[in-house]
């Protein structure tokens, strides 16, 4: 996966997002992610008209493996509400 990111770094760095995401969007992020800052989650939600997010303080990049029941519960609640 890291090679994919390396190959596309120039594209990501120069990409400009001009449209808002209009579908309901839910971001779940681990605050202790060692690869991607939780600030990226906040920034991503700025592009969503109906964006919501949950930051999990003790979770890392692999939060779906670390807390599968909690993640399933959060997703189920989000889907039920839309």
mmCIF file of the N, C-alpha and C atoms, coordinates in Angstrom:
data_MODEL
# 
_entry.id   MODEL 
# 
loop_
_atom_site.group_PDB 
_atom_site.id 
_atom_site.type_symbol 
_atom_site.label_atom_id 
_atom_site.label_alt_id 
_atom_site.label_comp_id 
_atom_site.label_asym_id 
_atom_site.label_entity_id 
_atom_site.label_seq_id 
_atom_site.pdbx_PDB_ins_code 
_atom_site.Cartn_x 
_atom_site.Cartn_y 
_atom_site.Cartn_z 
_atom_site.occupancy 
_atom_site.B_iso_or_equiv 
_atom_site.pdbx_formal_charge 
_atom_site.auth_seq_id 
_atom_site.auth_comp_id 
_atom_site.auth_asym_id 
_atom_site.auth_atom_id 
_atom_site.pdbx_PDB_model_num 
ATOM 1   N N  . UNK A 1 1  ? 0.817   -1.190 0.000  1.00 0.00 ? 1  UNK A N  1 
ATOM 2   C CA . UNK A 1 1  ? 0.000   0.000  0.000  1.00 0.00 ? 1  UNK A CA 1 
ATOM 3   C C  . UNK A 1 1  ? 0.860   1.253  0.000  1.00 0.00 ? 1  UNK A C  1 
ATOM 4   N N  . UNK A 1 2  ? 1.975   1.209  0.702  1.00 0.00 ? 2  UNK A N  1 
ATOM 5   C CA . UNK A 1 2  ? 2.828   2.391  0.792  1.00 0.00 ? 2  UNK A CA 1 
ATOM 6   C C  . UNK A 1 2  ? 3.340   2.820  -0.584 1.00 0.00 ? 2  UNK A C  1 
ATOM 7   N N  . UNK A 1 3  ? 3.607   1.866  -1.459 1.00 0.00 ? 3  UNK A N  1 
ATOM 8   C CA . UNK A 1 3  ? 4.065   2.219  -2.807 1.00 0.00 ? 3  UNK A CA 1 
ATOM 9   C C  . UNK A 1 3  ? 2.978   2.917  -3.610 1.00 0.00 ? 3  UNK A C  1 
ATOM 10  N N  . UNK A 1 4  ? 1.726   2.550  -3.371 1.00 0.00 ? 4  UNK A N  1 
ATOM 11  C CA . UNK A 1 4  ? 0.616   3.226  -4.047 1.00 0.00 ? 4  UNK A CA 1 
ATOM 12  C C  . UNK A 1 4  ? 0.586   4.691  -3.633 1.00 0.00 ? 4  UNK A C  1 
ATOM 13  N N  . UNK A 1 5  ? 0.726   4.958  -2.321 1.00 0.00 ? 5  UNK A N  1 
ATOM 14  C CA . UNK A 1 5  ? 0.749   6.337  -1.845 1.00 0.00 ? 5  UNK A CA 1 
ATOM 15  C C  . UNK A 1 5  ? 1.949   7.102  -2.402 1.00 0.00 ? 5  UNK A C  1 
ATOM 16  N N  . UNK A 1 6  ? 3.106   6.476  -2.416 1.00 0.00 ? 6  UNK A N  1 
ATOM 17  C CA . UNK A 1 6  ? 4.293   7.128  -2.970 1.00 0.00 ? 6  UNK A CA 1 
ATOM 18  C C  . UNK A 1 6  ? 4.090   7.497  -4.432 1.00 0.00 ? 6  UNK A C  1 
ATOM 19  N N  . UNK A 1 7  ? 3.513   6.590  -5.201 1.00 0.00 ? 7  UNK A N  1 
ATOM 20  C CA . UNK A 1 7  ? 3.313   6.823  -6.629 1.00 0.00 ? 7  UNK A CA 1 
ATOM 21  C C  . UNK A 1 7  ? 2.309   7.944  -6.888 1.00 0.00 ? 7  UNK A C  1 
ATOM 22  N N  . UNK A 1 8  ? 1.401   8.161  -5.965 1.00 0.00 ? 8  UNK A N  1 
ATOM 23  C CA . UNK A 1 8  ? 0.348   9.152  -6.167 1.00 0.00 ? 8  UNK A CA 1 
ATOM 24  C C  . UNK A 1 8  ? 0.522   10.426 -5.345 1.00 0.00 ? 8  UNK A C  1 
ATOM 25  N N  . UNK A 1 9  ? 1.646   10.571 -4.685 1.00 0.00 ? 9  UNK A N  1 
ATOM 26  C CA . UNK A 1 9  ? 1.866   11.711 -3.810 1.00 0.00 ? 9  UNK A CA 1 
ATOM 27  C C  . UNK A 1 9  ? 1.706   13.045 -4.530 1.00 0.00 ? 9  UNK A C  1 
ATOM 28  N N  . UNK A 1 10 ? 2.267   13.159 -5.733 1.00 0.00 ? 10 UNK A N  1 
ATOM 29  C CA . UNK A 1 10 ? 2.148   14.413 -6.480 1.00 0.00 ? 10 UNK A CA 1 
ATOM 30  C C  . UNK A 1 10 ? 0.690   14.733 -6.783 1.00 0.00 ? 10 UNK A C  1 
ATOM 31  N N  . UNK A 1 11 ? -0.083  13.714 -7.127 1.00 0.00 ? 11 UNK A N  1 
ATOM 32  C CA . UNK A 1 11 ? -1.501  13.929 -7.413 1.00 0.00 ? 11 UNK A CA 1 
ATOM 33  C C  . UNK A 1 11 ? -2.228  14.428 -6.170 1.00 0.00 ? 11 UNK A C  1 
ATOM 34  N N  . UNK A 1 12 ? -2.002  13.777 -5.042 1.00 0.00 ? 12 UNK A N  1 
ATOM 35  C CA . UNK A 1 12 ? -2.688  14.158 -3.805 1.00 0.00 ? 12 UNK A CA 1 
ATOM 36  C C  . UNK A 1 12 ? -2.296  15.562 -3.365 1.00 0.00 ? 12 UNK A C  1 
ATOM 37  N N  . UNK A 1 13 ? -1.046  15.896 -3.509 1.00 0.00 ? 13 UNK A N  1 
ATOM 38  C CA . UNK A 1 13 ? -0.562  17.197 -3.065 1.00 0.00 ? 13 UNK A CA 1 
ATOM 39  C C  . UNK A 1 13 ? -1.142  18.337 -3.899 1.00 0.00 ? 13 UNK A C  1 
ATOM 40  N N  . UNK A 1 14 ? -1.430  18.073 -5.166 1.00 0.00 ? 14 UNK A N  1 
ATOM 41  C CA . UNK A 1 14 ? -1.923  19.133 -6.038 1.00 0.00 ? 14 UNK A CA 1 
ATOM 42  C C  . UNK A 1 14 ? -3.438  19.078 -6.253 1.00 0.00 ? 14 UNK A C  1 
ATOM 43  N N  . UNK A 1 15 ? -4.098  18.067 -5.742 1.00 0.00 ? 15 UNK A N  1 
ATOM 44  C CA . UNK A 1 15 ? -5.536  17.923 -5.969 1.00 0.00 ? 15 UNK A CA 1 
ATOM 45  C C  . UNK A 1 15 ? -6.313  19.023 -5.258 1.00 0.00 ? 15 UNK A C  1 
ATOM 46  N N  . UNK A 1 16 ? -7.290  19.554 -5.938 1.00 0.00 ? 16 UNK A N  1 
ATOM 47  C CA . UNK A 1 16 ? -8.167  20.569 -5.368 1.00 0.00 ? 16 UNK A CA 1 
ATOM 48  C C  . UNK A 1 16 ? -9.589  20.021 -5.385 1.00 0.00 ? 16 UNK A C  1 
ATOM 49  N N  . UNK A 1 17 ? -10.200 20.006 -4.230 1.00 0.00 ? 17 UNK A N  1 
ATOM 50  C CA . UNK A 1 17 ? -11.574 19.541 -4.133 1.00 0.00 ? 17 UNK A CA 1 
ATOM 51  C C  . UNK A 1 17 ? -12.480 20.748 -4.301 1.00 0.00 ? 17 UNK A C  1 
ATOM 52  N N  . UNK A 1 18 ? -13.358 20.683 -5.293 1.00 0.00 ? 18 UNK A N  1 
ATOM 53  C CA . UNK A 1 18 ? -14.228 21.821 -5.563 1.00 0.00 ? 18 UNK A CA 1 
ATOM 54  C C  . UNK A 1 18 ? -15.688 21.528 -5.243 1.00 0.00 ? 18 UNK A C  1 
ATOM 55  N N  . UNK A 1 19 ? -16.036 20.272 -5.102 1.00 0.00 ? 19 UNK A N  1 
ATOM 56  C CA . UNK A 1 19 ? -17.416 19.914 -4.837 1.00 0.00 ? 19 UNK A CA 1 
ATOM 57  C C  . UNK A 1 19 ? -17.567 19.372 -3.425 1.00 0.00 ? 19 UNK A C  1 
ATOM 58  N N  . UNK A 1 20 ? -18.710 19.649 -2.844 1.00 0.00 ? 20 UNK A N  1 
ATOM 59  C CA . UNK A 1 20 ? -19.036 19.098 -1.537 1.00 0.00 ? 20 UNK A CA 1 
ATOM 60  C C  . UNK A 1 20 ? -19.614 17.699 -1.705 1.00 0.00 ? 20 UNK A C  1 
ATOM 61  N N  . UNK A 1 21 ? -19.383 16.853 -0.728 1.00 0.00 ? 21 UNK A N  1 
ATOM 62  C CA . UNK A 1 21 ? -19.998 15.524 -0.679 1.00 0.00 ? 21 UNK A CA 1 
ATOM 63  C C  . UNK A 1 21 ? -21.398 15.726 -0.119 1.00 0.00 ? 21 UNK A C  1 
ATOM 64  N N  . UNK A 1 22 ? -22.407 15.266 -0.837 1.00 0.00 ? 22 UNK A N  1 
ATOM 65  C CA . UNK A 1 22 ? -23.784 15.540 -0.422 1.00 0.00 ? 22 UNK A CA 1 
ATOM 66  C C  . UNK A 1 22 ? -24.464 14.374 0.292  1.00 0.00 ? 22 UNK A C  1 
ATOM 67  N N  . UNK A 1 23 ? -23.911 13.174 0.185  1.00 0.00 ? 23 UNK A N  1 
ATOM 68  C CA . UNK A 1 23 ? -24.505 12.029 0.879  1.00 0.00 ? 23 UNK A CA 1 
ATOM 69  C C  . UNK A 1 23 ? -24.061 12.038 2.341  1.00 0.00 ? 23 UNK A C  1 
ATOM 70  N N  . UNK A 1 24 ? -24.893 11.533 3.246  1.00 0.00 ? 24 UNK A N  1 
ATOM 71  C CA . UNK A 1 24 ? -24.480 11.456 4.653  1.00 0.00 ? 24 UNK A CA 1 
ATOM 72  C C  . UNK A 1 24 ? -23.183 10.654 4.785  1.00 0.00 ? 24 UNK A C  1 
ATOM 73  N N  . UNK A 1 25 ? -22.246 11.209 5.516  1.00 0.00 ? 25 UNK A N  1 
ATOM 74  C CA . UNK A 1 25 ? -20.920 10.616 5.645  1.00 0.00 ? 25 UNK A CA 1 
ATOM 75  C C  . UNK A 1 25 ? -20.539 10.530 7.115  1.00 0.00 ? 25 UNK A C  1 
ATOM 76  N N  . UNK A 1 26 ? -19.967 9.387  7.493  1.00 0.00 ? 26 UNK A N  1 
ATOM 77  C CA . UNK A 1 26 ? -19.569 9.181  8.880  1.00 0.00 ? 26 UNK A CA 1 
ATOM 78  C C  . UNK A 1 26 ? -18.116 8.725  8.918  1.00 0.00 ? 26 UNK A C  1 
ATOM 79  N N  . UNK A 1 27 ? -17.288 9.435  9.676  1.00 0.00 ? 27 UNK A N  1 
ATOM 80  C CA . UNK A 1 27 ? -15.871 9.134  9.801  1.00 0.00 ? 27 UNK A CA 1 
ATOM 81  C C  . UNK A 1 27 ? -15.606 8.678  11.232 1.00 0.00 ? 27 UNK A C  1 
ATOM 82  N N  . UNK A 1 28 ? -14.961 7.524  11.371 1.00 0.00 ? 28 UNK A N  1 
ATOM 83  C CA . UNK A 1 28 ? -14.541 7.034  12.676 1.00 0.00 ? 28 UNK A CA 1 
ATOM 84  C C  . UNK A 1 28 ? -13.019 6.957  12.627 1.00 0.00 ? 28 UNK A C  1 
ATOM 85  N N  . UNK A 1 29 ? -12.348 7.594  13.573 1.00 0.00 ? 29 UNK A N  1 
ATOM 86  C CA . UNK A 1 29 ? -10.900 7.742  13.502 1.00 0.00 ? 29 UNK A CA 1 
ATOM 87  C C  . UNK A 1 29 ? -10.264 7.453  14.850 1.00 0.00 ? 29 UNK A C  1 
ATOM 88  N N  . UNK A 1 30 ? -9.148  6.780  14.834 1.00 0.00 ? 30 UNK A N  1 
ATOM 89  C CA . UNK A 1 30 ? -8.382  6.529  16.052 1.00 0.00 ? 30 UNK A CA 1 
ATOM 90  C C  . UNK A 1 30 ? -7.430  7.675  16.341 1.00 0.00 ? 30 UNK A C  1 
ATOM 91  N N  . UNK A 1 31 ? -7.519  8.244  17.530 1.00 0.00 ? 31 UNK A N  1 
ATOM 92  C CA . UNK A 1 31 ? -6.668  9.381  17.902 1.00 0.00 ? 31 UNK A CA 1 
ATOM 93  C C  . UNK A 1 31 ? -5.185  8.998  17.965 1.00 0.00 ? 31 UNK A C  1 
ATOM 94  N N  . UNK A 1 32 ? -4.903  7.723  18.168 1.00 0.00 ? 32 UNK A N  1 
ATOM 95  C CA . UNK A 1 32 ? -3.513  7.288  18.254 1.00 0.00 ? 32 UNK A CA 1 
ATOM 96  C C  . UNK A 1 32 ? -3.029  6.643  16.958 1.00 0.00 ? 32 UNK A C  1 
ATOM 97  N N  . UNK A 1 33 ? -3.659  7.004  15.847 1.00 0.00 ? 33 UNK A N  1 
ATOM 98  C CA . UNK A 1 33 ? -3.225  6.516  14.533 1.00 0.00 ? 33 UNK A CA 1 
ATOM 99  C C  . UNK A 1 33 ? -1.813  7.017  14.277 1.00 0.00 ? 33 UNK A C  1 
ATOM 100 N N  . UNK A 1 34 ? -0.878  6.116  14.105 1.00 0.00 ? 34 UNK A N  1 
ATOM 101 C CA . UNK A 1 34 ? 0.514   6.511  13.906 1.00 0.00 ? 34 UNK A CA 1 
ATOM 102 C C  . UNK A 1 34 ? 0.832   6.855  12.454 1.00 0.00 ? 34 UNK A C  1 
ATOM 103 N N  . UNK A 1 35 ? -0.110  6.610  11.557 1.00 0.00 ? 35 UNK A N  1 
ATOM 104 C CA . UNK A 1 35 ? 0.128   6.852  10.139 1.00 0.00 ? 35 UNK A CA 1 
ATOM 105 C C  . UNK A 1 35 ? -0.569  8.122  9.635  1.00 0.00 ? 35 UNK A C  1 
ATOM 106 N N  . UNK A 1 36 ? -1.775  8.375  10.127 1.00 0.00 ? 36 UNK A N  1 
ATOM 107 C CA . UNK A 1 36 ? -2.571  9.506  9.649  1.00 0.00 ? 36 UNK A CA 1 
ATOM 108 C C  . UNK A 1 36 ? -3.109  10.294 10.844 1.00 0.00 ? 36 UNK A C  1 
ATOM 109 N N  . UNK A 1 37 ? -2.869  11.564 10.849 1.00 0.00 ? 37 UNK A N  1 
ATOM 110 C CA . UNK A 1 37 ? -3.309  12.419 11.949 1.00 0.00 ? 37 UNK A CA 1 
ATOM 111 C C  . UNK A 1 37 ? -4.833  12.516 12.017 1.00 0.00 ? 37 UNK A C  1 
ATOM 112 N N  . UNK A 1 38 ? -5.352  12.595 13.231 1.00 0.00 ? 38 UNK A N  1 
ATOM 113 C CA . UNK A 1 38 ? -6.797  12.756 13.419 1.00 0.00 ? 38 UNK A CA 1 
ATOM 114 C C  . UNK A 1 38 ? -7.272  14.079 12.835 1.00 0.00 ? 38 UNK A C  1 
ATOM 115 N N  . UNK A 1 39 ? -6.365  15.016 12.615 1.00 0.00 ? 39 UNK A N  1 
ATOM 116 C CA . UNK A 1 39 ? -6.744  16.294 12.008 1.00 0.00 ? 39 UNK A CA 1 
ATOM 117 C C  . UNK A 1 39 ? -7.232  16.103 10.570 1.00 0.00 ? 39 UNK A C  1 
ATOM 118 N N  . UNK A 1 40 ? -6.778  15.029 9.922  1.00 0.00 ? 40 UNK A N  1 
ATOM 119 C CA . UNK A 1 40 ? -7.261  14.720 8.575  1.00 0.00 ? 40 UNK A CA 1 
ATOM 120 C C  . UNK A 1 40 ? -8.748  14.379 8.589  1.00 0.00 ? 40 UNK A C  1 
ATOM 121 N N  . UNK A 1 41 ? -9.202  13.743 9.647  1.00 0.00 ? 41 UNK A N  1 
ATOM 122 C CA . UNK A 1 41 ? -10.628 13.419 9.770  1.00 0.00 ? 41 UNK A CA 1 
ATOM 123 C C  . UNK A 1 41 ? -11.439 14.702 9.843  1.00 0.00 ? 41 UNK A C  1 
ATOM 124 N N  . UNK A 1 42 ? -10.985 15.635 10.670 1.00 0.00 ? 42 UNK A N  1 
ATOM 125 C CA . UNK A 1 42 ? -11.686 16.916 10.778 1.00 0.00 ? 42 UNK A CA 1 
ATOM 126 C C  . UNK A 1 42 ? -11.695 17.651 9.445  1.00 0.00 ? 42 UNK A C  1 
ATOM 127 N N  . UNK A 1 43 ? -10.566 17.667 8.778  1.00 0.00 ? 43 UNK A N  1 
ATOM 128 C CA . UNK A 1 43 ? -10.462 18.347 7.476  1.00 0.00 ? 43 UNK A CA 1 
ATOM 129 C C  . UNK A 1 43 ? -11.373 17.688 6.446  1.00 0.00 ? 43 UNK A C  1 
ATOM 130 N N  . UNK A 1 44 ? -11.442 16.374 6.456  1.00 0.00 ? 44 UNK A N  1 
ATOM 131 C CA . UNK A 1 44 ? -12.299 15.654 5.509  1.00 0.00 ? 44 UNK A CA 1 
ATOM 132 C C  . UNK A 1 44 ? -13.761 16.025 5.697  1.00 0.00 ? 44 UNK A C  1 
ATOM 133 N N  . UNK A 1 45 ? -14.182 16.175 6.938  1.00 0.00 ? 45 UNK A N  1 
ATOM 134 C CA . UNK A 1 45 ? -15.587 16.497 7.205  1.00 0.00 ? 45 UNK A CA 1 
ATOM 135 C C  . UNK A 1 45 ? -15.982 17.884 6.706  1.00 0.00 ? 45 UNK A C  1 
ATOM 136 N N  . UNK A 1 46 ? -15.002 18.752 6.509  1.00 0.00 ? 46 UNK A N  1 
ATOM 137 C CA . UNK A 1 46 ? -15.297 20.081 5.960  1.00 0.00 ? 46 UNK A CA 1 
ATOM 138 C C  . UNK A 1 46 ? -15.855 19.989 4.538  1.00 0.00 ? 46 UNK A C  1 
ATOM 139 N N  . UNK A 1 47 ? -15.591 18.885 3.854  1.00 0.00 ? 47 UNK A N  1 
ATOM 140 C CA . UNK A 1 47 ? -16.054 18.706 2.484  1.00 0.00 ? 47 UNK A CA 1 
ATOM 141 C C  . UNK A 1 47 ? -17.404 17.986 2.412  1.00 0.00 ? 47 UNK A C  1 
ATOM 142 N N  . UNK A 1 48 ? -18.011 17.731 3.555  1.00 0.00 ? 48 UNK A N  1 
ATOM 143 C CA . UNK A 1 48 ? -19.264 16.973 3.611  1.00 0.00 ? 48 UNK A CA 1 
ATOM 144 C C  . UNK A 1 48 ? -20.407 17.849 4.102  1.00 0.00 ? 48 UNK A C  1 
ATOM 145 N N  . UNK A 1 49 ? -21.496 17.895 3.329  1.00 0.00 ? 49 UNK A N  1 
ATOM 146 C CA . UNK A 1 49 ? -22.671 18.648 3.755  1.00 0.00 ? 49 UNK A CA 1 
ATOM 147 C C  . UNK A 1 49 ? -23.314 18.023 4.988  1.00 0.00 ? 49 UNK A C  1 
ATOM 148 N N  . UNK A 1 50 ? -23.297 16.706 5.047  1.00 0.00 ? 50 UNK A N  1 
ATOM 149 C CA . UNK A 1 50 ? -23.929 15.980 6.141  1.00 0.00 ? 50 UNK A CA 1 
ATOM 150 C C  . UNK A 1 50 ? -22.902 15.067 6.817  1.00 0.00 ? 50 UNK A C  1 
ATOM 151 N N  . UNK A 1 51 ? -21.766 15.627 7.179  1.00 0.00 ? 51 UNK A N  1 
ATOM 152 C CA . UNK A 1 51 ? -20.692 14.836 7.751  1.00 0.00 ? 51 UNK A CA 1 
ATOM 153 C C  . UNK A 1 51 ? -20.727 14.794 9.265  1.00 0.00 ? 51 UNK A C  1 
ATOM 154 N N  . UNK A 1 52 ? -20.453 13.630 9.804  1.00 0.00 ? 52 UNK A N  1 
ATOM 155 C CA . UNK A 1 52 ? -20.324 13.431 11.242 1.00 0.00 ? 52 UNK A CA 1 
ATOM 156 C C  . UNK A 1 52 ? -19.071 12.617 11.491 1.00 0.00 ? 52 UNK A C  1 
ATOM 157 N N  . UNK A 1 53 ? -18.530 12.762 12.685 1.00 0.00 ? 53 UNK A N  1 
ATOM 158 C CA . UNK A 1 53 ? -17.340 11.995 12.991 1.00 0.00 ? 53 UNK A CA 1 
ATOM 159 C C  . UNK A 1 53 ? -17.241 11.643 14.456 1.00 0.00 ? 53 UNK A C  1 
ATOM 160 N N  . UNK A 1 54 ? -16.509 10.570 14.710 1.00 0.00 ? 54 UNK A N  1 
ATOM 161 C CA . UNK A 1 54 ? -16.214 10.139 16.066 1.00 0.00 ? 54 UNK A CA 1 
ATOM 162 C C  . UNK A 1 54 ? -14.718 9.856  16.143 1.00 0.00 ? 54 UNK A C  1 
ATOM 163 N N  . UNK A 1 55 ? -14.071 10.483 17.114 1.00 0.00 ? 55 UNK A N  1 
ATOM 164 C CA . UNK A 1 55 ? -12.658 10.230 17.376 1.00 0.00 ? 55 UNK A CA 1 
ATOM 165 C C  . UNK A 1 55 ? -12.566 9.311  18.579 1.00 0.00 ? 55 UNK A C  1 
ATOM 166 N N  . UNK A 1 56 ? -11.868 8.199  18.413 1.00 0.00 ? 56 UNK A N  1 
ATOM 167 C CA . UNK A 1 56 ? -11.700 7.232  19.499 1.00 0.00 ? 56 UNK A CA 1 
ATOM 168 C C  . UNK A 1 56 ? -10.313 7.407  20.095 1.00 0.00 ? 56 UNK A C  1 
ATOM 169 N N  . UNK A 1 57 ? -10.268 7.861  21.342 1.00 0.00 ? 57 UNK A N  1 
ATOM 170 C CA . UNK A 1 57 ? -9.036  8.264  21.998 1.00 0.00 ? 57 UNK A CA 1 
ATOM 171 C C  . UNK A 1 57 ? -7.971  7.200  22.145 1.00 0.00 ? 57 UNK A C  1 
ATOM 172 N N  . UNK A 1 58 ? -8.357  5.976  22.375 1.00 0.00 ? 58 UNK A N  1 
ATOM 173 C CA . UNK A 1 58 ? -7.376  4.923  22.620 1.00 0.00 ? 58 UNK A CA 1 
ATOM 174 C C  . UNK A 1 58 ? -7.109  4.054  21.393 1.00 0.00 ? 58 UNK A C  1 
ATOM 175 N N  . UNK A 1 59 ? -7.751  4.340  20.290 1.00 0.00 ? 59 UNK A N  1 
ATOM 176 C CA . UNK A 1 59 ? -7.611  3.505  19.096 1.00 0.00 ? 59 UNK A CA 1 
ATOM 177 C C  . UNK A 1 59 ? -6.522  4.024  18.175 1.00 0.00 ? 59 UNK A C  1 
ATOM 178 N N  . UNK A 1 60 ? -5.995  3.110  17.360 1.00 0.00 ? 60 UNK A N  1 
ATOM 179 C CA . UNK A 1 60 ? -4.941  3.436  16.408 1.00 0.00 ? 60 UNK A CA 1 
ATOM 180 C C  . UNK A 1 60 ? -5.511  3.374  14.989 1.00 0.00 ? 60 UNK A C  1 
ATOM 181 N N  . UNK A 1 61 ? -4.654  3.145  14.041 1.00 0.00 ? 61 UNK A N  1 
ATOM 182 C CA . UNK A 1 61 ? -5.035  3.011  12.634 1.00 0.00 ? 61 UNK A CA 1 
ATOM 183 C C  . UNK A 1 61 ? -5.926  1.790  12.410 1.00 0.00 ? 61 UNK A C  1 
ATOM 184 N N  . UNK A 1 62 ? -5.845  0.819  13.303 1.00 0.00 ? 62 UNK A N  1 
ATOM 185 C CA . UNK A 1 62 ? -6.539  -0.460 13.136 1.00 0.00 ? 62 UNK A CA 1 
ATOM 186 C C  . UNK A 1 62 ? -7.734  -0.557 14.078 1.00 0.00 ? 62 UNK A C  1 
ATOM 187 N N  . UNK A 1 63 ? -8.458  0.514  14.238 1.00 0.00 ? 63 UNK A N  1 
ATOM 188 C CA . UNK A 1 63 ? -9.540  0.558  15.223 1.00 0.00 ? 63 UNK A CA 1 
ATOM 189 C C  . UNK A 1 63 ? -10.633 -0.476 14.970 1.00 0.00 ? 63 UNK A C  1 
ATOM 190 N N  . UNK A 1 64 ? -10.868 -0.841 13.736 1.00 0.00 ? 64 UNK A N  1 
ATOM 191 C CA . UNK A 1 64 ? -11.894 -1.850 13.441 1.00 0.00 ? 64 UNK A CA 1 
ATOM 192 C C  . UNK A 1 64 ? -11.473 -3.231 13.938 1.00 0.00 ? 64 UNK A C  1 
ATOM 193 N N  . UNK A 1 65 ? -10.174 -3.445 14.108 1.00 0.00 ? 65 UNK A N  1 
ATOM 194 C CA . UNK A 1 65 ? -9.689  -4.698 14.692 1.00 0.00 ? 65 UNK A CA 1 
ATOM 195 C C  . UNK A 1 65 ? -9.642  -4.603 16.216 1.00 0.00 ? 65 UNK A C  1 
ATOM 196 N N  . UNK A 1 66 ? -9.354  -3.418 16.719 1.00 0.00 ? 66 UNK A N  1 
ATOM 197 C CA . UNK A 1 66 ? -9.204  -3.217 18.150 1.00 0.00 ? 66 UNK A CA 1 
ATOM 198 C C  . UNK A 1 66 ? -10.544 -3.158 18.886 1.00 0.00 ? 66 UNK A C  1 
ATOM 199 N N  . UNK A 1 67 ? -11.536 -2.560 18.253 1.00 0.00 ? 67 UNK A N  1 
ATOM 200 C CA . UNK A 1 67 ? -12.831 -2.348 18.896 1.00 0.00 ? 67 UNK A CA 1 
ATOM 201 C C  . UNK A 1 67 ? -13.976 -2.693 17.934 1.00 0.00 ? 67 UNK A C  1 
ATOM 202 N N  . UNK A 1 68 ? -14.041 -3.922 17.455 1.00 0.00 ? 68 UNK A N  1 
ATOM 203 C CA . UNK A 1 68 ? -15.035 -4.258 16.435 1.00 0.00 ? 68 UNK A CA 1 
ATOM 204 C C  . UNK A 1 68 ? -16.484 -4.053 16.886 1.00 0.00 ? 68 UNK A C  1 
ATOM 205 N N  . UNK A 1 69 ? -16.788 -4.363 18.139 1.00 0.00 ? 69 UNK A N  1 
ATOM 206 C CA . UNK A 1 69 ? -18.169 -4.196 18.616 1.00 0.00 ? 69 UNK A CA 1 
ATOM 207 C C  . UNK A 1 69 ? -18.553 -2.725 18.665 1.00 0.00 ? 69 UNK A C  1 
ATOM 208 N N  . UNK A 1 70 ? -17.640 -1.886 19.164 1.00 0.00 ? 70 UNK A N  1 
ATOM 209 C CA . UNK A 1 70 ? -17.926 -0.457 19.247 1.00 0.00 ? 70 UNK A CA 1 
ATOM 210 C C  . UNK A 1 70 ? -18.077 0.150  17.855 1.00 0.00 ? 70 UNK A C  1 
ATOM 211 N N  . UNK A 1 71 ? -17.227 -0.246 16.938 1.00 0.00 ? 71 UNK A N  1 
ATOM 212 C CA . UNK A 1 71 ? -17.303 0.269  15.562 1.00 0.00 ? 71 UNK A CA 1 
ATOM 213 C C  . UNK A 1 71 ? -18.619 -0.147 14.921 1.00 0.00 ? 71 UNK A C  1 
ATOM 214 N N  . UNK A 1 72 ? -18.994 -1.403 15.083 1.00 0.00 ? 72 UNK A N  1 
ATOM 215 C CA . UNK A 1 72 ? -20.266 -1.886 14.525 1.00 0.00 ? 72 UNK A CA 1 
ATOM 216 C C  . UNK A 1 72 ? -21.437 -1.122 15.107 1.00 0.00 ? 72 UNK A C  1 
ATOM 217 N N  . UNK A 1 73 ? -21.384 -0.859 16.402 1.00 0.00 ? 73 UNK A N  1 
ATOM 218 C CA . UNK A 1 73 ? -22.456 -0.114 17.066 1.00 0.00 ? 73 UNK A CA 1 
ATOM 219 C C  . UNK A 1 73 ? -22.549 1.314  16.518 1.00 0.00 ? 73 UNK A C  1 
ATOM 220 N N  . UNK A 1 74 ? -21.409 1.983  16.366 1.00 0.00 ? 74 UNK A N  1 
ATOM 221 C CA . UNK A 1 74 ? -21.399 3.344  15.837 1.00 0.00 ? 74 UNK A CA 1 
ATOM 222 C C  . UNK A 1 74 ? -21.955 3.396  14.416 1.00 0.00 ? 74 UNK A C  1 
ATOM 223 N N  . UNK A 1 75 ? -21.533 2.458  13.582 1.00 0.00 ? 75 UNK A N  1 
ATOM 224 C CA . UNK A 1 75 ? -22.016 2.428  12.195 1.00 0.00 ? 75 UNK A CA 1 
ATOM 225 C C  . UNK A 1 75 ? -23.505 2.147  12.139 1.00 0.00 ? 75 UNK A C  1 
ATOM 226 N N  . UNK A 1 76 ? -23.963 1.172  12.931 1.00 0.00 ? 76 UNK A N  1 
ATOM 227 C CA . UNK A 1 76 ? -25.390 0.816  12.959 1.00 0.00 ? 76 UNK A CA 1 
ATOM 228 C C  . UNK A 1 76 ? -26.221 2.017  13.393 1.00 0.00 ? 76 UNK A C  1 
ATOM 229 N N  . UNK A 1 77 ? -25.785 2.726  14.424 1.00 0.00 ? 77 UNK A N  1 
ATOM 230 C CA . UNK A 1 77 ? -26.522 3.906  14.884 1.00 0.00 ? 77 UNK A CA 1 
ATOM 231 C C  . UNK A 1 77 ? -26.570 4.988  13.816 1.00 0.00 ? 77 UNK A C  1 
ATOM 232 N N  . UNK A 1 78 ? -25.475 5.190  13.119 1.00 0.00 ? 78 UNK A N  1 
ATOM 233 C CA . UNK A 1 78 ? -25.442 6.212  12.068 1.00 0.00 ? 78 UNK A CA 1 
ATOM 234 C C  . UNK A 1 78 ? -26.406 5.859  10.941 1.00 0.00 ? 78 UNK A C  1 
ATOM 235 N N  . UNK A 1 79 ? -26.348 4.607  10.496 1.00 0.00 ? 79 UNK A N  1 
ATOM 236 C CA . UNK A 1 79 ? -27.223 4.181  9.391  1.00 0.00 ? 79 UNK A CA 1 
ATOM 237 C C  . UNK A 1 79 ? -28.693 4.238  9.808  1.00 0.00 ? 79 UNK A C  1 
ATOM 238 N N  . UNK A 1 80 ? -28.982 3.870  11.015 1.00 0.00 ? 80 UNK A N  1 
ATOM 239 C CA . UNK A 1 80 ? -30.364 3.901  11.503 1.00 0.00 ? 80 UNK A CA 1 
ATOM 240 C C  . UNK A 1 80 ? -30.928 5.314  11.555 1.00 0.00 ? 80 UNK A C  1 
ATOM 241 N N  . UNK A 1 81 ? -30.067 6.286  11.779 1.00 0.00 ? 81 UNK A N  1 
ATOM 242 C CA . UNK A 1 81 ? -30.512 7.667  11.915 1.00 0.00 ? 81 UNK A CA 1 
ATOM 243 C C  . UNK A 1 81 ? -30.746 8.378  10.590 1.00 0.00 ? 81 UNK A C  1 
ATOM 244 N N  . UNK A 1 82 ? -30.232 7.821  9.491  1.00 0.00 ? 82 UNK A N  1 
ATOM 245 C CA . UNK A 1 82 ? -30.389 8.525  8.196  1.00 0.00 ? 82 UNK A CA 1 
ATOM 246 C C  . UNK A 1 82 ? -31.567 7.998  7.414  1.00 0.00 ? 82 UNK A C  1 
# 
